[in-house]
Amino acid sequence: MKTPRLHPETIEEVKQRADVVDVISESVVLRKRGKDYVGLCPFHQEKTPSFTVSPSKQMYYCFGCGASGNAIKFLMEVGKQSFSEVVLDLARRYQVSVRSLEPEQRQQLQRQISEQEQLYEILALAASFYKHALRQPQGLVALKYLQSQRLLSEAMIQEFQLGYAPSGWDTLYRYLVEQKGKPVGHVEQVGLIKLRKSGNGYYDYFRDRLMIPICDTRGRVIGFGGRSLGEQQPKYLNSPETKLFDKSKILFALDKAYGAISKQDQAVIVEGYFDAIALHAVGIKHVVAPLGTALSQEQVLQLLRYTESKQIVLNFDADAAGTKAFERAIEKIYPLVYGGKVQLRTLNLPDGKDADEFLKEHADSADKYWQLLKEAPFWLDWKIEQLLGGQNLQDVSQFQRVAQEMVKLISKLDHPNTRNYYISRCAQLLSRGDAQDLKQLQENLNSQVSKYRKWKLKGSENTNLPQSFQLLPTTSESNLLEPAEASLLRIYIYCPEYRAQIIRILEEQDLLFSLSHHRFLWQKILELQDSAKEGQNDTVESLISLLQDLSIEFPEQMKKVAHFFHLDEIHFEDFSRTPLVIRAAAACLEQVAYQKRRQYCLKQWEKLDYVADFRAKQYYWQQLYEAERRLKELEPIRRASLSDLV
C-alpha cells in the first residue's frame, strides 16, 4: 500500500504540537538543567551527559557526536522509521487532523489510521476477555495455578492483566466477531484467530492457556504469551508476528520497568515471564524478559536509553540450557559487548534455580537477590571462570586449551586498556600464584593476542580497523549517479503514476540529487508542483511545457537538461520496467550517500586516539559498521539492475 504524500499543513501542525521533551523523554532519561534538559546521547556511547534538549527551541543537540534535530527527526533516527510513519504516529498521538496532497487518497489515509487504532482496540478487548474468563468456573485451574504455584497476589494478577483463554475452539472468535462486531480480518491480523485448513471458518489461536498480555512502552497490548496448563505443547506460545508485534524488538514488562531502570541505573534481564513477574512482586522492578528468542541488539539498545551507566545484568539459569542462552546473547550483541558499549554482568543463582524458584525458597530471598545483583561479576570474568572450571592446569594439553581460548576471548576486545587488564588477569590465573611464571605468561599472552588480532585483520584495506571489519571497494560516483538520477527524473516527468512513489522514496531514505544540473531540474519541478493549482501539472505535456518555459529565465541551466524533453527507444524500454529501474536507481543514490558517509567516518576514526578519544572513536566505528552493512545490502541490488540504468 503506497503512503500518500502528506500535506505541508499537516506536517507543520504536527511539528507545532509535538513537544520535543515529551517525545525524547520516552527514550532517554532527561534531567532539568537551567532552561534545558540533559541526558546521555542515544546515538553514541558516553558516560557524561552531552545530549541537550531545548523546550524553547524544540530542538535537541549532542555536543559529543553532533546529532541534532526536532522531535520528528529523533523518532526517525531512534525507531528507524520513515518520515511519513513518524508524522502519522505523532498525528495520532496529538490528535492532528491528517491531510494528504492527493485528494483521492485522503480517505485511504484516514482508513489506515483508523485501522491501526482498531487493532489496538481489539487486543485490549481480548485482554479484558481473558481477564474475565480467569474468574469463571473454567478458568479456576489457571487462577489456582497463579495463586498456589506462582504465589502471586491479587494485586500482581491485576497489574500484569493475567487471564485465561477458554478451551473452546472459537470462544474468542464468537466474542470479538459475533458479539462485538469486530471485522474478522482485523482479528486475524493481530494473531488471535486462524483460518481453518478447510478454509471454512476460523478457530482461536490460544486455547486452554494462561494468558499474559505483552505491552509496548506506552502500555498498549500488542500481543500475548500463553502458557499451557497441562501437557499441551509448546509450553509457552507467543502471538505470531503482526504489524504491531515483533518478538525481536519487544521486551516483556519494559512498560512497567523503565522508570525503575532509570532509578536503579541498571536493567536486569531474566529468561521467562514469571521470573520477571516474581521479581516485580517483591519490589525488584527494574526487570524485563525477552520473548523466548535470543536477545537482540535492538532490545539491548532500548534498555541502554534508560540507564546512564549502561549496566545490564543477565540472570539466566545456571544449567546447560541457561549457559547456552547466555552464549547466544553474547553472539547477538557482539558489537555492543566487545566494543564496551554495555557494562554487561551475569548472575547465576545458587543450585541452578531461576528467579521465580529462588524467591520462593526463603522469606528474605528478595534481600539475597539484591545482594547477588551487587556481586554479579562482569561477563568476561564469568566467561573466564567458565573456561577454568573443571580444568587441570597441571596437564599440558588442558593448560594450552584454556590459554588458547583466553587469547581468542581477549583478542575480541576493542579497547586496548581493557585488553591489557585481562591479559594481566589471565596471566595471574594461569600462573597459579607462581611469581616467576607470571611475567613470562603475561608476555606470551600479549604476543599471542597481538598475532591473533593481526591474523583476523589480514586482507583488510586498513589494518587499523577493528577486527573482522573489511571495506567494500568504492564504486565511482559519477558512474552511478549520472544514469541513476537521470532515470528517476525521466520517469517522474513521463510517468505521472509513479511520481508519488519517487517522492516517497526520496523523502523516506533522505536521498538528494547530487549532480548540479539534475538538482536544478528537480528543484524546478518541485517549485512548479507546489505552486500549481490542483491537477494543473498532472499531465506529461503540461509539466514539460512549464519546464521548457524556464529556458528564458535560466538559459544556461536549461541547456544542460534539454535532453530530458526528447525520448529515444532506450528510454521507452526503461518505461516498460519502471518499478525495477526506480528500485535500482534509488539503490545507486543511497549507495553513493553511504560511500560518502563511510569515507568521512573512516577519516575521523583514523585521527582519533584509542585512549584519549575512546568514546568518539567508538562512535565513528559504529557509524562505519552501519555504513558498511548497508553498502553490502545495496551492492547486489545495484549489480543486479545496473544494466537497466546504462
C-alpha positions, 0 to 999 in steps of 0.5 A: 500500500503506497503512503500518500504524500502528506500535506505541508499543513499537516506536517507543520501542525504536527511539528507545532504540537509535538513537544520535543521533551515529551517525545525524547523523554520516552527514550532517554532519561532527561534531567532539568538543567537551567532552561534545558534538559540533559541526558546521555546521547542515544546515538553514541556511547558516553558516560557524561551527559552531552545530549541537550534538549531545548523546550524553547527551541524544540530542538535537541543537540549532542555536543559529543557526536553532533546529532541534532534535530526536532522531535520528528527527526529523533523518532526517525533516527531512534525507531528507524522509521520513515518520515511519513510513519513518524508524522502519522504516529505523532498525528495520532498521538496529538490528535492532528487532523491528517491531510494528504496532497492527493485528494483521492487518497485522503480517505485511504489515509484516514482508513489506515489510521483508523485501522491501526487504532482498531487493532489496538482496540481489539487486543485490549478487548481480548485482554479484558476477555481473558481477564474475565474468563480467569474468574469463571468456573473454567478458568479456576485451574489457571487462577489456582495455578497463579495463586498456589504455584506462582504465589502471586497476589491479587494485586500482581494478577491485576497489574500484569492483566493475567487471564485465561483463554477458554478451551473452546475452539472459537470462544474468542472468535464468537466474542470479538466477531459475533458479539462485538462486531469486530471485522474478522480480518482485523482479528486475524491480523493481530494473531488471535484467530486462524483460518481453518485448513478447510478454509471454512471458518476460523478457530482461536489461536490460544486455547486452554492457556494462561494468558499474559498480555505483552505491552509496548512502552506506552502500555498498549497490548500488542500481543500475548504469551500463553502458557499451557496448563497441562501437557499441551505443547509448546509450553509457552506460545507467543502471538505470531508476528503482526504489524504491531508485534515483533518478538525481536524488538519487544521486551516483556514488562519494559512498560512497567520497568523503565522508570525503575531502570532509570532509578536503579541505573541498571536493567536486569534481564531474566529468561521467562515471564514469571521470573520477571513477574516474581521479581516485580512482586517483591519490589525488584522492578527494574526487570524485563524478559525477552520473548523466548528468542535470543536477545537482540541488539535492538532490545539491548539498545532500548534498555541502554536509553534508560540507564546512564551507566549502561549496566545490564545484568543477565540472570539466566539459569545456571544449567546447560540450557541457561549457559547456552542462552547466555552464549547466544546473547553474547553472539547477538550483541557482539558489537555492543559487548566487545566494543564496551558499549554495555557494562554487561554482568551475569548472575547465576543463582545458587543450585541452578534455580531461576528467579521465580524458584529462588524467591520462593525458597526463603522469606528474605530471598528478595534481600539475597537477590539484591545482594547477588545483583551487587556481586554479579561479576562482569561477563568476561570474568564469568566467561573466564571462570567458565573456561577454568572450571573443571580444568587441570592446569597441571596437564599440558594439553588442558593448560594450552586449551584454556590459554588458547581460548583466553587469547581468542576471548581477549583478542575480541576486545576493542579497547586496548586498556581493557585488553591489557587488564585481562591479559594481566588477569589471565596471566595471574590465573594461569600462573597459579600464584607462581611469581616467576611464571607470571611475567613470562605468561603475561608476555606470551599472552600479549604476543599471542593476542597481538598475532591473533588480532593481526591474523583476523585483520589480514586482507583488510584495506586498513589494518587499523580497523577493528577486527573482522571489519573489511571495506567494500571497494568504492564504486565511482560516483559519477558512474552511478549517479549520472544514469541513476538520477537521470532515470528517476527524473525521466520517469517522474516527468513521463510517468505521472503514476509513479511520481508519488512513489519517487517522492516517497522514496526520496523523502523516506531514505533522505536521498538528494540529487547530487549532480548540479544540473539534475538538482536544478531540474528537480528543484524546478519541478518541485517549485512548479508542483507546489505552486500549481493549482490542483491537477494543473501539472498532472499531465506529461505535456503540461509539466514539460511545457512549464519546464521548457518555459524556464529556458528564458529565465535560466538559459544556461541551466536549461541547456544542460537538461534539454535532453530530458524533453526528447525520448529515444527507444532506450528510454521507452524500454526503461518505461516498460520496467519502471518499478525495477529501474526506480528500485535500482536507481534509488539503490545507486543514490543511497549507495553513493550517500553511504560511500560518502558517509563511510569515507568521512567516518573512516577519516575521523576514526583514523585521527582519533586516539584509542585512549584519549578519544575512546568514546568518539572513536567508538562512535565513528566505528559504529557509524562505519559498521552501519555504513558498511552493512548497508553498502553490502545490502545495496551492492547486489541490488545495484549489480543486479539492475545496473544494466537497466540504468546504462 
